[in-house]
Every structure is written in structure tokens, then in C-alpha cells.
Amino acid sequence: MKWLLAILTAMLLVTQYRLWVGEGSFADVTRLERQLDDQQKKNSALERENRQLLREVRSLKEGTDGVEAKARYDLGLIKEGETLFIFLDQDKKNPEQSPREKE
């Protein structure tokens, strides 16, 4: 009878160990669920970025408006006859001034 009780106790401890600590344990499942949530957030962000890039590609393929906007924004190009105005912030000092002139 003592041997049976000892065997059953050992089996209970083995199954409890696996339940709480081993592979597939509660802690392991919780960690995997957290990883899954993080990966789903990353996937959502990448899907949004892909949709934005797809819209940009379609815009560039369909007409000159997209190409013109891209050239103006990225390259600073202007049309013939246009005047370019550049506004500087008042807070930024001219880097070409010598230290004596700044004071």
C-alpha cells in the first residue's frame, strides 16, 4: 500500500511540474500569447504601411500629379515661372556668423 501511495504521489508531482514549469505550462502559454499579441501589432503596422505604399505607387502610375508632388516634396523642384520662398525660424541663428557677431 505504501508503494502504491508513493507511486501515485510521484506521478502527481510529475504532472504538476509539467503543468506549472515545463513546456506547455501556464507560464509558457502566457509568454506565447504575449508574443502573439506583439507580432499581431507589428503585422498591423506593416499592413498599414503596405497600403500607404500601394496608394503611392498607384498615384505615381496613374498620372503626373503624384510624380509632381513627389518631386516637389522630396527634391524641392519648382515649375517654370514659380517663385520659391524659404522661411527661416527666428529661433535659429545663422551658423555662418562668428561667435563675436552673435553677441
Biopython code that builds the backbone (N, CA, C, O; Angstrom):
import numpy as np
from Bio.PDB.StructureBuilder import StructureBuilder

atoms = [
    (1, "MET", "N", (0.819, -1.182, 0.000)),
    (1, "MET", "CA", (0.000, 0.000, 0.000)),
    (1, "MET", "C", (0.874, 1.262, 0.000)),
    (1, "MET", "O", (0.554, 2.252, -0.657)),
    (2, "LYS", "N", (2.002, 1.205, 0.763)),
    (2, "LYS", "CA", (2.900, 2.359, 0.786)),
    (2, "LYS", "C", (3.501, 2.607, -0.582)),
    (2, "LYS", "O", (3.662, 3.760, -0.983)),
    (3, "TRP", "N", (3.838, 1.550, -1.310)),
    (3, "TRP", "CA", (4.422, 1.695, -2.651)),
    (3, "TRP", "C", (3.422, 2.328, -3.608)),
    (3, "TRP", "O", (3.797, 3.165, -4.429)),
    (4, "LEU", "N", (2.182, 1.946, -3.514)),
    (4, "LEU", "CA", (1.141, 2.497, -4.381)),
    (4, "LEU", "C", (0.970, 3.987, -4.096)),
    (4, "LEU", "O", (0.870, 4.794, -5.020)),
    (5, "LEU", "N", (0.938, 4.342, -2.827)),
    (5, "LEU", "CA", (0.821, 5.747, -2.436)),
    (5, "LEU", "C", (2.036, 6.544, -2.908)),
    (5, "LEU", "O", (1.884, 7.676, -3.367)),
    (6, "ALA", "N", (3.230, 5.979, -2.807)),
    (6, "ALA", "CA", (4.450, 6.652, -3.256)),
    (6, "ALA", "C", (4.449, 6.825, -4.770)),
    (6, "ALA", "O", (4.854, 7.876, -5.267)),
    (7, "ILE", "N", (4.008, 5.829, -5.501)),
    (7, "ILE", "CA", (3.950, 5.916, -6.968)),
    (7, "ILE", "C", (2.931, 6.967, -7.398)),
    (7, "ILE", "O", (3.207, 7.768, -8.291)),
    (8, "LEU", "N", (1.762, 6.970, -6.771)),
    (8, "LEU", "CA", (0.730, 7.962, -7.113)),
    (8, "LEU", "C", (1.198, 9.383, -6.780)),
    (8, "LEU", "O", (0.929, 10.318, -7.535)),
    (9, "THR", "N", (1.887, 9.544, -5.671)),
    (9, "THR", "CA", (2.416, 10.862, -5.301)),
    (9, "THR", "C", (3.468, 11.315, -6.312)),
    (9, "THR", "O", (3.471, 12.479, -6.715)),
    (10, "ALA", "N", (4.341, 10.433, -6.719)),
    (10, "ALA", "CA", (5.358, 10.762, -7.718)),
    (10, "ALA", "C", (4.716, 11.142, -9.040)),
    (10, "ALA", "O", (5.155, 12.095, -9.684)),
    (11, "MET", "N", (3.697, 10.422, -9.454)),
    (11, "MET", "CA", (3.001, 10.737, -10.714)),
    (11, "MET", "C", (2.315, 12.097, -10.617)),
    (11, "MET", "O", (2.321, 12.867, -11.578)),
    (12, "LEU", "N", (1.727, 12.393, -9.464)),
    (12, "LEU", "CA", (1.077, 13.686, -9.261)),
    (12, "LEU", "C", (2.099, 14.819, -9.344)),
    (12, "LEU", "O", (1.840, 15.845, -9.973)),
    (13, "LEU", "N", (3.255, 14.636, -8.714)),
    (13, "LEU", "CA", (4.298, 15.660, -8.761)),
    (13, "LEU", "C", (4.824, 15.876, -10.173)),
    (13, "LEU", "O", (5.087, 17.015, -10.559)),
    (14, "VAL", "N", (4.983, 14.818, -10.948)),
    (14, "VAL", "CA", (5.460, 14.930, -12.328)),
    (14, "VAL", "C", (4.459, 15.705, -13.172)),
    (14, "VAL", "O", (4.846, 16.582, -13.943)),
    (15, "THR", "N", (3.179, 15.390, -13.033)),
    (15, "THR", "CA", (2.167, 16.093, -13.836)),
    (15, "THR", "C", (2.048, 17.556, -13.390)),
    (15, "THR", "O", (1.851, 18.435, -14.229)),
    (16, "GLN", "N", (2.162, 17.828, -12.092)),
    (16, "GLN", "CA", (2.097, 19.199, -11.613)),
    (16, "GLN", "C", (3.308, 20.005, -12.084)),
    (16, "GLN", "O", (3.180, 21.178, -12.433)),
    (17, "TYR", "N", (4.469, 19.377, -12.091)),
    (17, "TYR", "CA", (5.669, 20.063, -12.581)),
    (17, "TYR", "C", (5.465, 20.499, -14.027)),
    (17, "TYR", "O", (5.745, 21.643, -14.386)),
    (18, "ARG", "N", (4.987, 19.600, -14.830)),
    (18, "ARG", "CA", (4.774, 19.916, -16.247)),
    (18, "ARG", "C", (3.706, 21.004, -16.401)),
    (18, "ARG", "O", (3.815, 21.855, -17.284)),
    (19, "LEU", "N", (2.689, 20.983, -15.559)),
    (19, "LEU", "CA", (1.614, 21.967, -15.623)),
    (19, "LEU", "C", (2.114, 23.368, -15.282)),
    (19, "LEU", "O", (1.689, 24.336, -15.912)),
    (20, "TRP", "N", (3.004, 23.500, -14.302)),
    (20, "TRP", "CA", (3.418, 24.807, -13.825)),
    (20, "TRP", "C", (4.757, 25.279, -14.380)),
    (20, "TRP", "O", (4.978, 26.486, -14.485)),
    (21, "VAL", "N", (5.657, 24.363, -14.739)),
    (21, "VAL", "CA", (7.002, 24.768, -15.119)),
    (21, "VAL", "C", (7.397, 24.308, -16.516)),
    (21, "VAL", "O", (8.068, 25.059, -17.225)),
    (22, "GLY", "N", (7.022, 23.139, -16.932)),
    (22, "GLY", "CA", (7.520, 22.548, -18.173)),
    (22, "GLY", "C", (6.957, 23.180, -19.426)),
    (22, "GLY", "O", (6.273, 24.203, -19.381)),
    (23, "GLU", "N", (7.259, 22.549, -20.540)),
    (23, "GLU", "CA", (6.777, 23.022, -21.837)),
    (23, "GLU", "C", (5.258, 22.891, -21.889)),
    (23, "GLU", "O", (4.701, 21.851, -21.536)),
    (24, "GLY", "N", (4.598, 23.956, -22.331)),
    (24, "GLY", "CA", (3.140, 23.956, -22.378)),
    (24, "GLY", "C", (2.517, 24.356, -21.050)),
    (24, "GLY", "O", (1.307, 24.217, -20.871)),
    (25, "SER", "N", (3.322, 24.850, -20.119)),
    (25, "SER", "CA", (2.824, 25.261, -18.804)),
    (25, "SER", "C", (2.055, 26.575, -18.929)),
    (25, "SER", "O", (2.038, 27.206, -19.987)),
    (26, "PHE", "N", (1.428, 26.968, -17.837)),
    (26, "PHE", "CA", (0.690, 28.228, -17.830)),
    (26, "PHE", "C", (1.609, 29.405, -18.152)),
    (26, "PHE", "O", (1.235, 30.298, -18.913)),
    (27, "ALA", "N", (2.793, 29.405, -17.582)),
    (27, "ALA", "CA", (3.740, 30.495, -17.838)),
    (27, "ALA", "C", (4.169, 30.512, -19.307)),
    (27, "ALA", "O", (4.301, 31.580, -19.905)),
    (28, "ASP", "N", (4.381, 29.351, -19.874)),
    (28, "ASP", "CA", (4.786, 29.244, -21.273)),
    (28, "ASP", "C", (3.672, 29.733, -22.196)),
    (28, "ASP", "O", (3.930, 30.435, -23.174)),
    (29, "VAL", "N", (2.446, 29.361, -21.881)),
    (29, "VAL", "CA", (1.297, 29.782, -22.689)),
    (29, "VAL", "C", (1.125, 31.301, -22.606)),
    (29, "VAL", "O", (0.858, 31.958, -23.612)),
    (30, "THR", "N", (1.279, 31.845, -21.412)),
    (30, "THR", "CA", (1.158, 33.297, -21.238)),
    (30, "THR", "C", (2.225, 34.033, -22.034)),
    (30, "THR", "O", (1.936, 35.044, -22.674)),
    (31, "ARG", "N", (3.455, 33.536, -21.998)),
    (31, "ARG", "CA", (4.545, 34.148, -22.753)),
    (31, "ARG", "C", (4.265, 34.094, -24.259)),
    (31, "ARG", "O", (4.499, 35.066, -24.976)),
    (32, "LEU", "N", (3.768, 32.963, -24.721)),
    (32, "LEU", "CA", (3.462, 32.820, -26.148)),
    (32, "LEU", "C", (2.309, 33.730, -26.565)),
    (32, "LEU", "O", (2.321, 34.284, -27.664)),
    (33, "GLU", "N", (1.313, 33.887, -25.691)),
    (33, "GLU", "CA", (0.204, 34.796, -26.013)),
    (33, "GLU", "C", (0.694, 36.234, -26.107)),
    (33, "GLU", "O", (0.246, 36.990, -26.970)),
    (34, "ARG", "N", (1.616, 36.617, -25.217)),
    (34, "ARG", "CA", (2.186, 37.958, -25.269)),
    (34, "ARG", "C", (2.961, 38.156, -26.563)),
    (34, "ARG", "O", (2.849, 39.204, -27.199)),
    (35, "GLN", "N", (3.747, 37.156, -26.959)),
    (35, "GLN", "CA", (4.493, 37.243, -28.221)),
    (35, "GLN", "C", (3.544, 37.350, -29.405)),
    (35, "GLN", "O", (3.806, 38.092, -30.352)),
    (36, "LEU", "N", (2.447, 36.613, -29.354)),
    (36, "LEU", "CA", (1.464, 36.647, -30.432)),
    (36, "LEU", "C", (0.842, 38.031, -30.544)),
    (36, "LEU", "O", (0.679, 38.548, -31.650)),
    (37, "ASP", "N", (0.490, 38.641, -29.410)),
    (37, "ASP", "CA", (-0.070, 39.997, -29.430)),
    (37, "ASP", "C", (0.915, 41.001, -30.014)),
    (37, "ASP", "O", (0.544, 41.846, -30.827)),
    (38, "ASP", "N", (2.176, 40.903, -29.592)),
    (38, "ASP", "CA", (3.199, 41.809, -30.132)),
    (38, "ASP", "C", (3.353, 41.638, -31.638)),
    (38, "ASP", "O", (3.451, 42.623, -32.370)),
    (39, "GLN", "N", (3.376, 40.395, -32.102)),
    (39, "GLN", "CA", (3.535, 40.134, -33.535)),
    (39, "GLN", "C", (2.332, 40.625, -34.325)),
    (39, "GLN", "O", (2.482, 41.123, -35.441)),
    (40, "GLN", "N", (1.131, 40.488, -33.749)),
    (40, "GLN", "CA", (-0.061, 40.978, -34.439)),
    (40, "GLN", "C", (-0.036, 42.489, -34.557)),
    (40, "GLN", "O", (-0.469, 43.032, -35.573)),
    (41, "LYS", "N", (0.465, 43.188, -33.533)),
    (41, "LYS", "CA", (0.581, 44.653, -33.613)),
    (41, "LYS", "C", (1.584, 45.053, -34.694)),
    (41, "LYS", "O", (1.336, 45.981, -35.464)),
    (42, "LYS", "N", (2.712, 44.354, -34.747)),
    (42, "LYS", "CA", (3.710, 44.641, -35.789)),
    (42, "LYS", "C", (3.135, 44.379, -37.169)),
    (42, "LYS", "O", (3.358, 45.160, -38.095)),
    (43, "ASN", "N", (2.391, 43.279, -37.315)),
    (43, "ASN", "CA", (1.792, 42.954, -38.610)),
    (43, "ASN", "C", (0.792, 44.017, -39.034)),
    (43, "ASN", "O", (0.741, 44.386, -40.208)),
    (44, "SER", "N", (-0.009, 44.515, -38.089)),
    (44, "SER", "CA", (-0.976, 45.566, -38.411)),
    (44, "SER", "C", (-0.269, 46.830, -38.894)),
    (44, "SER", "O", (-0.690, 47.456, -39.867)),
    (45, "ALA", "N", (0.807, 47.194, -38.205)),
    (45, "ALA", "CA", (1.555, 48.386, -38.616)),
    (45, "ALA", "C", (2.151, 48.203, -40.007)),
    (45, "ALA", "O", (2.133, 49.128, -40.818)),
    (46, "LEU", "N", (2.676, 47.018, -40.284)),
    (46, "LEU", "CA", (3.252, 46.755, -41.607)),
    (46, "LEU", "C", (2.174, 46.727, -42.687)),
    (46, "LEU", "O", (2.421, 47.157, -43.813)),
    (47, "GLU", "N", (0.995, 46.230, -42.362)),
    (47, "GLU", "CA", (-0.100, 46.235, -43.333)),
    (47, "GLU", "C", (-0.513, 47.663, -43.666)),
    (47, "GLU", "O", (-0.765, 47.980, -44.829)),
    (48, "ARG", "N", (-0.586, 48.535, -42.647)),
    (48, "ARG", "CA", (-0.909, 49.945, -42.902)),
    (48, "ARG", "C", (0.148, 50.589, -43.790)),
    (48, "ARG", "O", (-0.177, 51.335, -44.713)),
    (49, "GLU", "N", (1.407, 50.298, -43.509)),
    (49, "GLU", "CA", (2.490, 50.855, -44.318)),
    (49, "GLU", "C", (2.423, 50.334, -45.755)),
    (49, "GLU", "O", (2.647, 51.090, -46.700)),
    (50, "ASN", "N", (2.119, 49.061, -45.918)),
    (50, "ASN", "CA", (1.991, 48.486, -47.262)),
    (50, "ASN", "C", (0.848, 49.128, -48.037)),
    (50, "ASN", "O", (0.982, 49.411, -49.227)),
    (51, "ARG", "N", (-0.288, 49.360, -47.355)),
    (51, "ARG", "CA", (-1.421, 50.013, -48.030)),
    (51, "ARG", "C", (-1.046, 51.425, -48.467)),
    (51, "ARG", "O", (-1.407, 51.855, -49.563)),
    (52, "GLN", "N", (-0.313, 52.154, -47.602)),
    (52, "GLN", "CA", (0.118, 53.508, -47.957)),
    (52, "GLN", "C", (1.063, 53.474, -49.154)),
    (52, "GLN", "O", (0.934, 54.293, -50.064)),
    (53, "LEU", "N", (1.993, 52.554, -49.166)),
    (53, "LEU", "CA", (2.924, 52.442, -50.292)),
    (53, "LEU", "C", (2.196, 52.048, -51.573)),
    (53, "LEU", "O", (2.529, 52.533, -52.655)),
    (54, "LEU", "N", (1.208, 51.175, -51.450)),
    (54, "LEU", "CA", (0.426, 50.779, -52.626)),
    (54, "LEU", "C", (-0.333, 51.971, -53.193)),
    (54, "LEU", "O", (-0.402, 52.144, -54.409)),
    (55, "ARG", "N", (-0.909, 52.805, -52.303)),
    (55, "ARG", "CA", (-1.604, 54.019, -52.780)),
    (55, "ARG", "C", (-0.623, 54.948, -53.489)),
    (55, "ARG", "O", (-0.958, 55.546, -54.512)),
    (56, "GLU", "N", (0.586, 55.067, -52.948)),
    (56, "GLU", "CA", (1.588, 55.935, -53.557)),
    (56, "GLU", "C", (2.012, 55.409, -54.923)),
    (56, "GLU", "O", (2.165, 56.186, -55.865)),
    (57, "VAL", "N", (2.202, 54.109, -55.037)),
    (57, "VAL", "CA", (2.578, 53.511, -56.324)),
    (57, "VAL", "C", (1.474, 53.729, -57.350)),
    (57, "VAL", "O", (1.745, 54.096, -58.493)),
    (58, "ARG", "N", (0.239, 53.504, -56.944)),
    (58, "ARG", "CA", (-0.877, 53.720, -57.875)),
    (58, "ARG", "C", (-0.946, 55.173, -58.318)),
    (58, "ARG", "O", (-1.197, 55.457, -59.489)),
    (59, "SER", "N", (-0.724, 56.096, -57.380)),
    (59, "SER", "CA", (-0.751, 57.512, -57.713)),
    (59, "SER", "C", (0.345, 57.856, -58.706)),
    (59, "SER", "O", (0.121, 58.633, -59.634)),
    (60, "LEU", "N", (1.525, 57.287, -58.520)),
    (60, "LEU", "CA", (2.627, 57.567, -59.438)),
    (60, "LEU", "C", (2.386, 56.958, -60.804)),
    (60, "LEU", "O", (2.808, 57.529, -61.810)),
    (61, "LYS", "N", (1.717, 55.815, -60.869)),
    (61, "LYS", "CA", (1.444, 55.164, -62.152)),
    (61, "LYS", "C", (0.315, 55.839, -62.918)),
    (61, "LYS", "O", (0.344, 55.873, -64.148)),
    (62, "GLU", "N", (-0.671, 56.372, -62.222)),
    (62, "GLU", "CA", (-1.880, 56.858, -62.878)),
    (62, "GLU", "C", (-1.734, 58.223, -63.527)),
    (62, "GLU", "O", (-2.360, 58.478, -64.556)),
    (63, "GLY", "N", (-0.942, 59.088, -62.968)),
    (63, "GLY", "CA", (-0.880, 60.406, -63.574)),
    (63, "GLY", "C", (0.360, 61.164, -63.145)),
    (63, "GLY", "O", (1.207, 60.665, -62.405)),
    (64, "THR", "N", (0.431, 62.390, -63.640)),
    (64, "THR", "CA", (1.610, 63.204, -63.346)),
    (64, "THR", "C", (1.482, 63.934, -62.023)),
    (64, "THR", "O", (2.477, 64.445, -61.508)),
    (65, "ASP", "N", (0.270, 63.996, -61.454)),
    (65, "ASP", "CA", (0.097, 64.716, -60.190)),
    (65, "ASP", "C", (0.922, 64.080, -59.080)),
    (65, "ASP", "O", (1.545, 64.787, -58.289)),
    (66, "GLY", "N", (0.932, 62.775, -59.017)),
    (66, "GLY", "CA", (1.702, 62.084, -57.988)),
    (66, "GLY", "C", (3.193, 62.279, -58.176)),
    (66, "GLY", "O", (3.930, 62.477, -57.209)),
    (67, "VAL", "N", (3.639, 62.223, -59.431)),
    (67, "VAL", "CA", (5.064, 62.422, -59.721)),
    (67, "VAL", "C", (5.464, 63.853, -59.375)),
    (67, "VAL", "O", (6.525, 64.093, -58.797)),
    (68, "GLU", "N", (4.600, 64.799, -59.738)),
    (68, "GLU", "CA", (4.892, 66.201, -59.445)),
    (68, "GLU", "C", (4.962, 66.443, -57.935)),
    (68, "GLU", "O", (5.872, 67.120, -57.457)),
    (69, "ALA", "N", (4.023, 65.902, -57.202)),
    (69, "ALA", "CA", (4.017, 66.082, -55.748)),
    (69, "ALA", "C", (5.254, 65.462, -55.124)),
    (69, "ALA", "O", (5.862, 66.050, -54.229)),
    (70, "LYS", "N", (5.629, 64.284, -55.589)),
    (70, "LYS", "CA", (6.818, 63.603, -55.063)),
    (70, "LYS", "C", (8.073, 64.431, -55.363)),
    (70, "LYS", "O", (8.937, 64.578, -54.499)),
    (71, "ALA", "N", (8.176, 64.971, -56.581)),
    (71, "ALA", "CA", (9.336, 65.777, -56.964)),
    (71, "ALA", "C", (9.401, 67.061, -56.141)),
    (71, "ALA", "O", (10.483, 67.478, -55.728)),
    (72, "ARG", "N", (8.260, 67.682, -55.903)),
    (72, "ARG", "CA", (8.246, 68.906, -55.106)),
    (72, "ARG", "C", (8.649, 68.627, -53.668)),
    (72, "ARG", "O", (9.449, 69.360, -53.086)),
    (73, "TYR", "N", (8.098, 67.575, -53.103)),
    (73, "TYR", "CA", (8.339, 67.282, -51.683)),
    (73, "TYR", "C", (9.746, 66.743, -51.451)),
    (73, "TYR", "O", (10.460, 67.232, -50.576)),
    (74, "ASP", "N", (10.147, 65.743, -52.224)),
    (74, "ASP", "CA", (11.430, 65.085, -51.984)),
    (74, "ASP", "C", (12.622, 65.850, -52.562)),
    (74, "ASP", "O", (13.687, 65.906, -51.947)),
    (75, "LEU", "N", (12.440, 66.433, -53.736)),
    (75, "LEU", "CA", (13.569, 67.058, -54.419)),
    (75, "LEU", "C", (13.553, 68.579, -54.376)),
    (75, "LEU", "O", (14.535, 69.218, -54.752)),
    (76, "GLY", "N", (12.443, 69.171, -53.920)),
    (76, "GLY", "CA", (12.358, 70.621, -53.836)),
    (76, "GLY", "C", (12.254, 71.288, -55.200)),
    (76, "GLY", "O", (12.660, 72.441, -55.347)),
    (77, "LEU", "N", (11.725, 70.600, -56.193)),
    (77, "LEU", "CA", (11.619, 71.163, -57.536)),
    (77, "LEU", "C", (10.441, 72.125, -57.633)),
    (77, "LEU", "O", (9.436, 71.974, -56.938)),
    (78, "ILE", "N", (10.586, 73.122, -58.514)),
    (78, "ILE", "CA", (9.510, 74.073, -58.761)),
    (78, "ILE", "C", (9.279, 74.154, -60.260)),
    (78, "ILE", "O", (10.156, 73.823, -61.058)),
    (79, "LYS", "N", (8.073, 74.603, -60.633)),
    (79, "LYS", "CA", (7.737, 74.752, -62.050)),
    (79, "LYS", "C", (8.357, 76.031, -62.599)),
    (79, "LYS", "O", (8.750, 76.929, -61.855)),
    (80, "GLU", "N", (8.431, 76.080, -63.912)),
    (80, "GLU", "CA", (8.934, 77.276, -64.577)),
    (80, "GLU", "C", (7.951, 78.413, -64.329)),
    (80, "GLU", "O", (6.741, 78.247, -64.481)),
    (81, "GLY", "N", (8.485, 79.565, -63.946)),
    (81, "GLY", "CA", (7.638, 80.725, -63.679)),
    (81, "GLY", "C", (7.218, 80.834, -62.216)),
    (81, "GLY", "O", (6.649, 81.851, -61.820)),
    (82, "GLU", "N", (7.483, 79.819, -61.409)),
    (82, "GLU", "CA", (7.140, 79.881, -59.989)),
    (82, "GLU", "C", (8.286, 80.524, -59.218)),
    (82, "GLU", "O", (9.435, 80.518, -59.659)),
    (83, "THR", "N", (7.952, 81.074, -58.069)),
    (83, "THR", "CA", (8.957, 81.663, -57.192)),
    (83, "THR", "C", (9.014, 80.847, -55.911)),
    (83, "THR", "O", (7.978, 80.527, -55.329)),
    (84, "LEU", "N", (10.204, 80.514, -55.477)),
    (84, "LEU", "CA", (10.396, 79.736, -54.265)),
    (84, "LEU", "C", (10.715, 80.659, -53.109)),
    (84, "LEU", "O", (11.639, 81.468, -53.188)),
    (85, "PHE", "N", (9.952, 80.539, -52.038)),
    (85, "PHE", "CA", (10.201, 81.294, -50.816)),
    (85, "PHE", "C", (10.629, 80.313, -49.737)),
    (85, "PHE", "O", (9.997, 79.275, -49.539)),
    (86, "ILE", "N", (11.702, 80.650, -49.047)),
    (86, "ILE", "CA", (12.181, 79.825, -47.934)),
    (86, "ILE", "C", (12.123, 80.677, -46.678)),
    (86, "ILE", "O", (12.734, 81.743, -46.605)),
    (87, "PHE", "N", (11.385, 80.196, -45.697)),
    (87, "PHE", "CA", (11.230, 80.914, -44.440)),
    (87, "PHE", "C", (12.090, 80.247, -43.380)),
    (87, "PHE", "O", (12.021, 79.034, -43.184)),
    (88, "LEU", "N", (12.899, 81.046, -42.699)),
    (88, "LEU", "CA", (13.759, 80.539, -41.647)),
    (88, "LEU", "C", (13.127, 80.833, -40.297)),
    (88, "LEU", "O", (12.444, 81.845, -40.137)),
    (89, "ASP", "N", (13.346, 79.967, -39.336)),
    (89, "ASP", "CA", (12.838, 80.171, -37.991)),
    (89, "ASP", "C", (13.602, 81.307, -37.336)),
    (89, "ASP", "O", (14.810, 81.439, -37.533)),
    (90, "GLN", "N", (12.912, 82.122, -36.563)),
    (90, "GLN", "CA", (13.557, 83.210, -35.839)),
    (90, "GLN", "C", (14.477, 82.671, -34.755)),
    (90, "GLN", "O", (15.474, 83.308, -34.414)),
    (91, "ASP", "N", (14.152, 81.503, -34.208)),
    (91, "ASP", "CA", (14.922, 80.930, -33.106)),
    (91, "ASP", "C", (16.298, 80.458, -33.553)),
    (91, "ASP", "O", (17.240, 80.470, -32.761)),
    (92, "LYS", "N", (16.428, 80.050, -34.789)),
    (92, "LYS", "CA", (17.698, 79.520, -35.273)),
    (92, "LYS", "C", (18.595, 80.680, -35.684)),
    (92, "LYS", "O", (18.187, 81.576, -36.424)),
    (93, "LYS", "N", (19.821, 80.641, -35.187)),
    (93, "LYS", "CA", (20.785, 81.680, -35.545)),
    (93, "LYS", "C", (21.543, 81.268, -36.785)),
    (93, "LYS", "O", (21.647, 80.080, -37.093)),
    (94, "ASN", "N", (22.062, 82.230, -37.484)),
    (94, "ASN", "CA", (22.817, 81.974, -38.701)),
    (94, "ASN", "C", (24.124, 81.278, -38.330)),
    (94, "ASN", "O", (24.920, 81.854, -37.589)),
    (95, "PRO", "N", (24.379, 80.035, -38.826)),
    (95, "PRO", "CA", (25.597, 79.336, -38.468)),
    (95, "PRO", "C", (26.852, 79.958, -39.055)),
    (95, "PRO", "O", (27.955, 79.630, -38.618)),
    (96, "GLU", "N", (26.716, 80.851, -40.038)),
    (96, "GLU", "CA", (27.872, 81.460, -40.668)),
    (96, "GLU", "C", (28.422, 82.621, -39.851)),
    (96, "GLU", "O", (29.529, 83.087, -40.122)),
    (97, "GLN", "N", (27.671, 83.102, -38.849)),
    (97, "GLN", "CA", (28.138, 84.213, -38.039)),
    (97, "GLN", "C", (29.253, 83.746, -37.119)),
    (97, "GLN", "O", (29.254, 82.616, -36.631)),
    (98, "SER", "N", (30.196, 84.641, -36.897)),
    (98, "SER", "CA", (31.268, 84.312, -35.969)),
    (98, "SER", "C", (30.728, 84.471, -34.547)),
    (98, "SER", "O", (29.705, 85.126, -34.348)),
    (99, "PRO", "N", (31.400, 83.881, -33.561)),
    (99, "PRO", "CA", (30.919, 83.990, -32.170)),
    (99, "PRO", "C", (30.822, 85.412, -31.677)),
    (99, "PRO", "O", (29.972, 85.709, -30.837)),
    (100, "ARG", "N", (31.674, 86.315, -32.176)),
    (100, "ARG", "CA", (31.624, 87.733, -31.749)),
    (100, "ARG", "C", (30.373, 88.400, -32.280)),
    (100, "ARG", "O", (29.761, 89.213, -31.588)),
    (101, "GLU", "N", (29.979, 88.060, -33.524)),
    (101, "GLU", "CA", (28.810, 88.687, -34.127)),
    (101, "GLU", "C", (27.523, 88.246, -33.460)),
    (101, "GLU", "O", (26.539, 88.986, -33.471)),
    (102, "LYS", "N", (27.510, 87.052, -32.878)),
    (102, "LYS", "CA", (26.296, 86.549, -32.243)),
    (102, "LYS", "C", (25.965, 87.308, -30.970)),
    (102, "LYS", "O", (24.795, 87.412, -30.604)),
    (103, "GLU", "N", (26.975, 87.841, -30.286)),
    (103, "GLU", "CA", (26.742, 88.507, -29.004)),
    (103, "GLU", "C", (26.233, 89.879, -29.159)),
    (103, "GLU", "O", (25.990, 90.563, -28.165)),
]
sb = StructureBuilder()
sb.init_structure("model")
sb.init_model(0)
sb.init_chain("A")
sb.init_seg("    ")
for serial, (resi, resn, name, xyz) in enumerate(atoms, 1):
    if name == "N":
        sb.init_residue(resn, " ", resi, " ")
    sb.init_atom(name, np.array(xyz, "f"), 0.0, 1.0, " ", f" {name:<3s}", serial, name[0])
structure = sb.get_structure()
